[in-house]
């Protein structure tokens, strides 16, 4: 549908955006700490309780692109888009049982990044560099895709019809300059506080849409009937109910293990004030899965509304424009726009932490002071945002999407060093590095061979199984790592020194040493 300039929607959008800007700058005074220290700037001093962590982690894993891309995929392909729902359900038991252990050792040893942990666990600067490089590589297109969501709502308000590319991109540039400034000043405190506003606006938007739009369309029965009739006509044909079970289930499983390996998700974990705050979040974050399932249904609603979309990315924006007045459209678009800024801020901070701690400090300035380290991270966070902005403005959107699909495959290859390293040091550090290389090469080749699809049809003789390329690559990674560990051990290759101790992995030990666990809540 055509997008005409809507001054009312733009005004409401601008007012809410201004509110968020003020909140972002005020955040520097919230839970005061010395922002000249990387642990304060990049992790909020590790003082976020259950509720703040809930908003922060929810804010960085349920993004604006989720609000745009999941319904777009459901609109175009149908049931395939719903893989995001079971994968976010699977991820929370993983979070509950595994990540308090990582939080504990990070707290005890003052680790800021997962690469810090790998460096300490295996005594390997190379392995830490690999984890840091993979994290930054997988994060960059993820930041860029937040801009895709923001671009969609800006265009839906009728901004972008100018013949000048600079004029069309100016709102996006202004938004990210503002984001860069308050993130530079306030660090992780800014997205943590803004996430509260973001989640409240998104929940209001989702609740209103899921009640009102089905009412206008004649109920969910009509919506599903319309989607079932229309999806087979798409190219390629879509389905209302999943049919490729192995691909669907393996994609959900692999994505669940990959999610909290992303640096931005781990930054949210490291910023918690206790292992129990993480466990509580593993329970409470399921509320986001319910919201995600509802958001996915908007794709079917767009089909039932017979919307003629310029792009599937406009499924939600055009639904809002069709059924709601301009003031609510401005509110909903602001919710999506703010939902872009929160994860983009956390992702840029996480990437900056990795570069500063595990590349700059390790290879350029070993004797760097704490304040210089924090300053370098602030500058790198600006560079990361500028790079993502240039990427989206200068390169067609589909390439960002393709790289993001690879991001999950890539980050999954750090699982043996990070997750298995929490429980065993059996793997040799050199074997893990070579296994990572094999997994990266295998996963990338599989995805590229399928036109950047994440599902690869593995055929051995008459046997064929289509499954998530990331899991196939991880299997190759583990086989090579295991075989080479035996070989290196037989050759007597040096193992590297483990600076951690068994007691570091119990968060109960941290609580006993520091006293009673701090009270929870926004006031903490």
C-alpha positions, -999 to +999 in steps of 0.1 A: +000+000+000+012+036-007+029+054+022+019+091+024+034+116+048+016+114+082+024+145+103+003+132+133+021+098+134+054+116+130+047+140+159+038+112+183+068+092+171+091+122+177+077+129+212+083+094+224+117+094+208+126+126+226+114+110+259+138+080+253+166+104+245+162+122+278+160+088+296+192+077+278+212+107+290+197+106+326+208+070+329+243+082+335+231+093+370+211+061+377+229+037+400+259+059+400+293+044+393+326+054+379+320+053+342+357+056+336+359+018+344+349-007+318+330-029+343+308+001+351+304+015+316+302-018+298+284-039+325+266-014+347+288-024+376+272-059+376+245-045+398+213-052+379+186-071+398+159-094+385+136-068+370+162-047+354+179-078+339+145-089+327+140-057+307+176-056+296+179-092+284+144-091+269+153-058+252+184-072+235+170-106+223+135-094+213+144-066+189+128-043+164+138-067+136+120-095+154+089-072+154+094-067+116+111-098+103+091-126+121+057-114+107+074-108+074+086-144+072+052-157+083+035-135+057+058-149+030+065-185+040+039-193+066+047-218+093+085-216+089+084-182+106+071-198+138+104-216+145+113-186+166+086-195+192+099-230+202+135-218+200+128-191+226+111-216+248+141-240+245+166-213+253+153-206+288+162-240+304+196-235+289+198-201+305+186-214+338+211-243+342+242-231+324+246-194+326+247-188+364+278-209+362+294-185+336+282-155+356+299-169+387+333-174+372+331-140+354+323-123+387+351-140+406+377-134+380+365-100+368+358-113+332+340-087+310+336-109+279+332-146+271+367-144+254+381-133+288+368-166+303+383-186+274+416-168+279+416-177+316+403-212+312+426-225+285+456-200+289+452-193+252+453-158+237+446-173+203+415-190+214+403-158+231+410-139+199+389-165+179+360-161+203+362-123+202+365-122+164+335-145+160+314-125+184+322-092+166+317-108+131+283-122+141+271-090+159+278-065+131+250-076+107+227-080+137+232-043+145+226-034+109+193-054+109+180-032+138+182-004+113+161-023+088+133-023+113+137+014+120+138+021+083+105+002+078+086+023+103+102+056+091+091+048+055+056+038+067+052+073+080+058+086+044+094+097+050+118+088+023+101+099-009+127+125-018+150+121-048+179+128-025+193+098-007+207+120+020+173+134+028+157+100+028+184+086+052+186+117+074+160+105+101+179+073+104+212+091+107+199+115+134+184+086+154+217+068+155+237+099+163+215+104+193+219+067+202+257+070+199+258+100+221+238+087+251+254+053+249+289+069+249+279+089+280+259+064+300+271+030+288+250-001+295+228+019+320+212+037+290+198+007+272+189-009+305+167+021+315+154+027+279+144-010+277+117-004+303+101+022+281+106+000+250+089-030+266+060-011+279+052+005+245+056-028+227+034-048+251+007-021+248+010-022+210+008-060+208-022-063+231-042-037+213-034-052+179-041-088+188-075-078+201-087-052+176-074-065+143-089-100+146-122-083+156-121-063+124-111-093+103-139-116+115-120-136+140-090-160+140-109-187+121-112-164+091-076-153+095-063-189+094-086-199+065-074-169+045-038-178+052-043-215+043-059-205+010-032-179+000+001-193+012+003-222-014+001-195-041+033-178-029+066-183-047+080-205-032+048-219-017+041-215+020+023-237+045+000-230+074+014-259+094+051-270+094+059-299+071+097-301+070+100-313+106+138-320+107+147-286+094+122-268+116+131-286+148+169-285+142+167-248+134+149-242+167+174-263+187+205-248+171+192-213+175+184-219+212+220-229+219+234-200+197+213-172+213+232-167+245+265-171+229+260-138+211+280-111+229+250-088+235+231-116+252+261-125+274+265-088+283+230-089+298+240-120+317+273-106+330+255-074+342+232-093+366+239-090+403+236-127+411+231-161+396+196-162+411+188-131+391+196-151+360+176-181+371+146-159+378+149-144+344+150-178+328+115-182+343+101-147+337+114-143+302+089-168+289+064-139+288+083-126+258+078-160+241+040-155+244+044-120+229+065-134+201+039-160+192+013-132+190+036-110+169+042-139+144+004-141+139+005-106+125+019-122+093-013-142+088-034-111+097-016-092+069-026-120+045-062-120+057-064-082+053-053-086+017-025-061+020-005-053-011+030-048+004+060-031-012+080-056+009+071-083+034+089-061+060+059-038+058+035-065+071+032-050+106+035-013+097+008-016+070-015-035+093-012-006+118-019+020+091-049+000+078-067-004+111-056+024+135-057+062+136-025+082+130-018+088+167-017+051+175+004+045+144+029+070+157+029+052+191+033+017+175+061+029+152+079+045+181+077+012+200+094-005+170+119+023+167+128+022+204+130-015+200+158-010+175+178+014+197+179-008+228+195-039+212+217-018+189+231+000+219+238-033+238+253-049+207+277-020+201+288-021+238+293-058+236+314-056+204+334-027+220+341-048+251+354-077+230+376-055+209+390-035+238+396-064+262+406-092+238+422-075+208+434-040+217+446-049+253+459-083+243+479-073+212+484-035+212+484-021+248+491-048+274+497-022+301+466-002+294+451+016+324+415+010+334+405+045+323+421+042+289+405+008+285+371+024+291+378+053+268+388+030+240+356+009+244+335+041+242+352+051+210+349+017+195+312+016+203+308+047+181+328+031+153+307+000+154+274+020+152+288+041+123+299+009+105+264-006+109+248+026+097+270+028+066+264-009+059+226-005+058+227+028+038+253+016+013+244-021+008+211-036-002+191-049+027+191-085+015+228-088+020+224-078+057+198-106+061+221-131+045+250-123+068+227-124+098+217-160+088+253-168+088+258-151+122+239-179+140+260-206+123+292-187+132+285-180+168+275-216+174+311-226+167+322-210+199+301-234+220+328-260+226+352-234+241+327-214+260+299-237+271+317-270+273+346-251+289+324-244+319+322-281+327+354-297+314+389-287+303+394-320+285+396-304+251+431-292+241+433-255+233+449-260+198+423-287+190+395-262+198+410-236+176+413-260+146+378-274+153+364-239+152+380-233+118+365-265+105+331-256+118+332-221+104+343-233+070+317-261+069+288-240+081+296-211+058+300-234+028+267-252+035+248-219+039+263-204+007+256-235-013+219-231-004+217-194-013+222-184+023+194-206+036+202-220+071+188-255+062+212-279+044+201-312+028+228-336+038+229-366+015+249-398+021+242-425-004+204-430-003+201-412+030+191-376+031+183-353+060+176-316+059+187-298+091+202-266+104+236-261+089+249-247+122+243-281+139+261-300+111+290-275+114+291-279+152+292-317+149+322-314+125+337-289+150+333-313+179+346-344+160+378-326+149+383-310+183+379-344+200+402-363+176+429-336+177+428-334+215+438-371+216+465-365+190+480-334+208+479-351+241+497-381+227+524-357+213+527-340+247+516-306+233+515-279+261+480-276+276+481-240+288+474-229+324+439-228+338+437-197+361+402-207+373+394-229+403+365-253+410+350-229+435+347-202+409+319-219+391+294-219+420+275-186+423+266-196+459+303-191+468+300-155+454+270-148+476+286-162+507+318-141+501+299-108+495+272-112+520+234-112+516+222-110+480+211-074+472+174-066+471+158-068+437+138-042+418+142-010+397+152+010+428+182-012+435 
